[in-house]
Amino acid sequence: MTIHELRDDASIKAKNGLGFILSGTVVWFLITFIFLLPFTLQTKNIFMLAMTGLLFPLAVGISSIMKADWKLEKNPLNKLGLTLNVAQFIYFPIVFWAFIESPKEMIIFFAVITGAHFFPYGWFYRARAYSAMAPVISIVIVIIGWTVDLTKLWLIPLIMTLLLLLLSVWLFADYKKKSSTTTFGTSQGM
């Protein structure tokens, strides 16, 4: 198989990573709910971090329901996919810094890191949705973060939820298009 065929194989078998995007959508929706509650900002930030613990088990469950192969054990690119995901954790010291030094901006940093980490998946899955939405998410979140006051921080996770839903729809359409082709290498993408 060529590299393009391996990427298309990963895209089809993992269904463009939709299980993880949908799981992230649920987590960001829960974060929205948390930021609407009458807790202190510090408590909201702690709960936001705690919600991330749901991401992986929820993603595995959703992937299982969707019959998506999130491990890609028979695809040589499987370790690259894992590396791309783990790479986002390198940026988490910024989130922890914000927790201590700039609690209002913590959710902004967290959302930007989440959105930006999608960029290399555009190449990995040959899915333009990831490459396009990564900068869109980052820029939209920063703009909203600059303009909202402390009482409206819930807008950031709400917008993140909506952008993830848009990304999910686009990724599903890309998956359906690729899965309808009979041979690898004929689908369009990156």
C-alpha positions as a Markdown table, in Angstrom:
| # | Residue | x | y | z |
|---|---|---|---|---|
| 1 | Met | 0.0 | 0.0 | 0.0 |
| 2 | Thr | 1.1 | 3.5 | -0.7 |
| 3 | Ile | 1.2 | 6.2 | 2.0 |
| 4 | His | -2.0 | 7.7 | 0.6 |
| 5 | Glu | -3.7 | 4.3 | 0.7 |
| 6 | Leu | -2.6 | 3.8 | 4.3 |
| 7 | Arg | -4.0 | 7.2 | 5.2 |
| 8 | Asp | -7.3 | 6.4 | 3.4 |
| 9 | Asp | -7.4 | 3.0 | 5.1 |
| 10 | Ala | -7.0 | 4.8 | 8.5 |
| 11 | Ser | -9.7 | 7.3 | 7.6 |
| 12 | Ile | -12.2 | 4.6 | 6.7 |
| 13 | Lys | -11.5 | 2.1 | 9.4 |
| 14 | Ala | -11.3 | 4.8 | 12.2 |
| 15 | Lys | -14.1 | 6.7 | 10.6 |
| 16 | Asn | -11.9 | 9.8 | 10.6 |
| 17 | Gly | -11.6 | 9.6 | 14.4 |
| 18 | Leu | -15.3 | 10.5 | 14.9 |
| 19 | Gly | -15.6 | 8.6 | 18.1 |
| 20 | Phe | -13.0 | 11.0 | 19.7 |
| 21 | Ile | -14.6 | 14.1 | 18.2 |
| 22 | Leu | -18.0 | 13.1 | 19.4 |
| 23 | Ser | -16.6 | 12.3 | 22.8 |
| 24 | Gly | -14.9 | 15.7 | 22.9 |
| 25 | Thr | -18.2 | 17.3 | 21.9 |
| 26 | Val | -19.9 | 15.7 | 24.9 |
| 27 | Val | -17.1 | 16.7 | 27.2 |
| 28 | Trp | -17.2 | 20.3 | 26.0 |
| 29 | Phe | -21.0 | 20.3 | 26.5 |
| 30 | Leu | -20.5 | 19.2 | 30.1 |
| 31 | Ile | -17.9 | 21.9 | 30.5 |
| 32 | Thr | -20.5 | 24.4 | 29.2 |
| 33 | Phe | -22.9 | 23.2 | 31.9 |
| 34 | Ile | -20.3 | 23.5 | 34.6 |
| 35 | Phe | -19.5 | 27.1 | 33.6 |
| 36 | Leu | -23.2 | 27.9 | 33.9 |
| 37 | Leu | -23.3 | 26.8 | 37.5 |
| 38 | Pro | -22.8 | 29.2 | 40.4 |
| 39 | Phe | -19.4 | 27.9 | 41.4 |
| 40 | Thr | -16.2 | 29.9 | 41.9 |
| 41 | Leu | -14.0 | 30.2 | 38.8 |
| 42 | Gln | -11.4 | 28.0 | 40.5 |
| 43 | Thr | -14.0 | 25.2 | 41.1 |
| 44 | Lys | -15.2 | 25.5 | 37.5 |
| 45 | Asn | -11.6 | 25.1 | 36.2 |
| 46 | Ile | -11.0 | 22.1 | 38.4 |
| 47 | Phe | -14.2 | 20.5 | 37.2 |
| 48 | Met | -13.3 | 21.3 | 33.6 |
| 49 | Leu | -10.0 | 19.4 | 34.0 |
| 50 | Ala | -11.8 | 16.5 | 35.7 |
| 51 | Met | -14.2 | 16.3 | 32.7 |
| 52 | Thr | -11.3 | 15.5 | 30.5 |
| 53 | Gly | -11.0 | 12.1 | 32.2 |
| 54 | Leu | -14.2 | 11.1 | 30.5 |
| 55 | Leu | -12.9 | 11.7 | 27.0 |
| 56 | Phe | -11.0 | 8.5 | 26.4 |
| 57 | Pro | -13.4 | 5.9 | 27.8 |
| 58 | Leu | -16.3 | 7.8 | 26.2 |
| 59 | Ala | -14.4 | 7.8 | 22.9 |
| 60 | Val | -13.7 | 4.1 | 23.1 |
| 61 | Gly | -17.4 | 3.5 | 23.8 |
| 62 | Ile | -18.6 | 5.7 | 20.9 |
| 63 | Ser | -16.1 | 4.1 | 18.6 |
| 64 | Ser | -17.3 | 0.7 | 19.5 |
| 65 | Ile | -20.9 | 1.7 | 18.9 |
| 66 | Met | -19.9 | 3.2 | 15.5 |
| 67 | Lys | -17.8 | 0.1 | 14.7 |
| 68 | Ala | -14.8 | 2.3 | 14.2 |
| 69 | Asp | -11.3 | 0.8 | 14.6 |
| 70 | Trp | -9.7 | 3.5 | 16.8 |
| 71 | Lys | -6.5 | 1.4 | 17.4 |
| 72 | Leu | -5.7 | 0.7 | 13.7 |
| 73 | Glu | -3.6 | -2.3 | 14.7 |
| 74 | Lys | -3.1 | -3.5 | 11.1 |
| 75 | Asn | -2.2 | -0.1 | 9.8 |
| 76 | Pro | 1.5 | 0.9 | 10.1 |
| 77 | Leu | 0.4 | 4.5 | 10.7 |
| 78 | Asn | -1.2 | 3.5 | 14.0 |
| 79 | Lys | 1.7 | 4.7 | 16.2 |
| 80 | Leu | 1.7 | 8.0 | 14.4 |
| 81 | Gly | -1.9 | 8.6 | 15.2 |
| 82 | Leu | -1.2 | 7.9 | 18.9 |
| 83 | Thr | 1.8 | 10.3 | 18.8 |
| 84 | Leu | -0.3 | 13.1 | 17.3 |
| 85 | Asn | -2.8 | 12.7 | 20.1 |
| 86 | Val | -0.3 | 12.6 | 22.9 |
| 87 | Ala | 1.6 | 15.6 | 21.5 |
| 88 | Gln | -1.2 | 17.9 | 22.8 |
| 89 | Phe | -0.2 | 17.1 | 26.4 |
| 90 | Ile | 3.1 | 18.9 | 25.9 |
| 91 | Tyr | 1.1 | 22.1 | 25.9 |
| 92 | Phe | -0.7 | 21.4 | 29.2 |
| 93 | Pro | 1.8 | 23.3 | 31.3 |
| 94 | Ile | 0.3 | 26.4 | 29.7 |
| 95 | Val | -3.1 | 25.3 | 31.0 |
| 96 | Phe | -1.7 | 24.7 | 34.5 |
| 97 | Trp | 0.1 | 28.0 | 34.4 |
| 98 | Ala | -3.3 | 29.7 | 33.6 |
| 99 | Phe | -5.0 | 27.8 | 36.4 |
| 100 | Ile | -2.6 | 29.5 | 38.9 |
| 101 | Glu | -1.8 | 32.9 | 37.2 |
| 102 | Ser | -4.7 | 33.7 | 35.0 |
| 103 | Pro | -7.8 | 31.6 | 35.8 |
| 104 | Lys | -10.1 | 33.5 | 33.5 |
| 105 | Glu | -8.0 | 32.6 | 30.5 |
| 106 | Met | -7.5 | 29.0 | 31.4 |
| 107 | Ile | -10.6 | 27.9 | 29.4 |
| 108 | Ile | -9.3 | 29.9 | 26.4 |
| 109 | Phe | -5.9 | 28.2 | 26.5 |
| 110 | Phe | -7.5 | 24.8 | 26.9 |
| 111 | Ala | -9.9 | 25.3 | 24.0 |
| 112 | Val | -7.2 | 26.7 | 21.7 |
| 113 | Ile | -4.9 | 23.7 | 22.5 |
| 114 | Thr | -7.8 | 21.3 | 21.9 |
| 115 | Gly | -8.7 | 22.9 | 18.5 |
| 116 | Ala | -5.1 | 23.4 | 17.4 |
| 117 | His | -4.1 | 19.8 | 18.0 |
| 118 | Phe | -6.6 | 18.7 | 15.3 |
| 119 | Phe | -4.4 | 20.2 | 12.5 |
| 120 | Pro | -2.1 | 17.2 | 11.8 |
| 121 | Tyr | -5.1 | 14.9 | 11.6 |
| 122 | Gly | -5.8 | 16.6 | 8.3 |
| 123 | Trp | -2.8 | 15.0 | 6.9 |
| 124 | Phe | -3.2 | 11.7 | 8.9 |
| 125 | Tyr | -6.8 | 11.0 | 7.7 |
| 126 | Arg | -6.5 | 13.0 | 4.4 |
| 127 | Ala | -9.4 | 15.0 | 5.8 |
| 128 | Arg | -9.5 | 18.7 | 5.0 |
| 129 | Ala | -12.1 | 19.2 | 7.8 |
| 130 | Tyr | -9.3 | 18.8 | 10.4 |
| 131 | Ser | -6.9 | 21.1 | 8.6 |
| 132 | Ala | -9.5 | 23.8 | 8.2 |
| 133 | Met | -11.2 | 23.6 | 11.5 |
| 134 | Ala | -8.1 | 23.7 | 13.6 |
| 135 | Pro | -7.2 | 27.3 | 12.9 |
| 136 | Val | -10.9 | 28.3 | 12.8 |
| 137 | Ile | -11.5 | 26.9 | 16.3 |
| 138 | Ser | -8.3 | 28.5 | 17.6 |
| 139 | Ile | -9.1 | 32.0 | 16.1 |
| 140 | Val | -12.8 | 32.0 | 17.0 |
| 141 | Ile | -12.0 | 31.0 | 20.6 |
| 142 | Val | -9.4 | 33.7 | 21.0 |
| 143 | Ile | -11.7 | 36.3 | 19.6 |
| 144 | Ile | -14.5 | 35.3 | 21.9 |
| 145 | Gly | -12.0 | 35.1 | 24.8 |
| 146 | Trp | -11.0 | 38.6 | 24.2 |
| 147 | Thr | -14.5 | 39.9 | 24.3 |
| 148 | Val | -16.3 | 38.0 | 27.0 |
| 149 | Asp | -16.4 | 39.0 | 30.6 |
| 150 | Leu | -16.1 | 36.7 | 33.6 |
| 151 | Thr | -19.9 | 36.1 | 33.8 |
| 152 | Lys | -20.1 | 34.8 | 30.3 |
| 153 | Leu | -17.2 | 32.4 | 30.1 |
| 154 | Trp | -19.7 | 29.7 | 29.4 |
| 155 | Leu | -19.8 | 31.0 | 25.8 |
| 156 | Ile | -16.4 | 29.6 | 25.2 |
| 157 | Pro | -17.2 | 25.9 | 25.8 |
| 158 | Leu | -20.6 | 26.4 | 24.1 |
| 159 | Ile | -19.0 | 27.7 | 21.0 |
| 160 | Met | -16.4 | 24.9 | 21.2 |
| 161 | Thr | -19.3 | 22.4 | 21.4 |
| 162 | Leu | -20.9 | 23.9 | 18.3 |
| 163 | Leu | -17.6 | 23.9 | 16.4 |
| 164 | Leu | -17.0 | 20.3 | 17.3 |
| 165 | Leu | -20.4 | 19.4 | 16.0 |
| 166 | Leu | -19.6 | 21.2 | 12.7 |
| 167 | Leu | -16.3 | 19.3 | 12.5 |
| 168 | Ser | -18.2 | 16.0 | 13.2 |
| 169 | Val | -20.6 | 16.6 | 10.4 |
| 170 | Trp | -17.8 | 17.5 | 8.0 |
| 171 | Leu | -15.8 | 14.5 | 9.0 |
| 172 | Phe | -18.7 | 12.1 | 8.6 |
| 173 | Ala | -19.4 | 13.4 | 5.1 |
| 174 | Asp | -15.7 | 12.9 | 4.3 |
| 175 | Tyr | -15.8 | 9.4 | 5.7 |
| 176 | Lys | -19.0 | 8.5 | 3.7 |
| 177 | Lys | -17.4 | 9.8 | 0.5 |
| 178 | Lys | -14.3 | 7.8 | 1.0 |
| 179 | Ser | -16.1 | 4.6 | 2.1 |
| 180 | Ser | -18.2 | 4.7 | -1.0 |
| 181 | Thr | -15.2 | 4.4 | -3.3 |
| 182 | Thr | -14.1 | 0.9 | -4.2 |
| 183 | Thr | -10.3 | 1.5 | -4.2 |
| 184 | Phe | -7.9 | 3.4 | -2.1 |
| 185 | Gly | -6.2 | 6.5 | -3.5 |
| 186 | Thr | -9.2 | 7.7 | -5.5 |
| 187 | Ser | -10.7 | 9.8 | -2.7 |
| 188 | Gln | -10.1 | 13.5 | -2.4 |
| 189 | Gly | -8.3 | 15.0 | 0.5 |
| 190 | Met | -5.0 | 16.3 | 1.7 |
